[in-house]
Amino acid sequence: MKKMFFIILLLCSAMGWSQDAFAKAESLFNSEQYEAAKPYINLYCKTTKKTPIILRRLGDIESHAQRYKKAFPYYKRLLDLDDSNPDYHFLYGGTLGLHAKESSKLEALGYLDDIKFHLKKAASLDPNHVEARWHWYNYIVSCLES
């Protein structure tokens, strides 16, 4: 009986600690201390499964650090979870676009169809999603300038 009580107590304290880690990560993230939030989010991931909010936070942290190649797999997993969310299409397409701008022109050509598809899909899923249209326009203009 004591053993069972100890196991339950240990599990409850671990769950409480992971909730504290998530609260600390959210606090740091909201105060734009993205790199400081990353270890807390990773700690939270060790005790729970990766939920959409966790995947989005990890992608956002990599995007803010301009590590786009590391960011877009997180956004891709968000799309795999919910293909009907316009924000997920926007995040994935936008991050691909930012990565393509930093890449060689040949590599950027390979991303063009995916960027176009996801930004247009975000705009079609949400007619009020102005950012998706704006980023698509900016990406085309920047491609034409270079």
Secondary structure by P-SEA (a helix, b strand, c coil): caaaaaaaaaaaaaaaaaaaaaaaaaaaaaacccccaaaaaaaaaaaccccaaaaaaaaaaaaaaccccccaaaaaaaaaaccccaaaaaaaaaaaaaaaaaccaaaaaaaaaaaaaaaaaaaaacccaaaaaaaaaaaaaaaaac
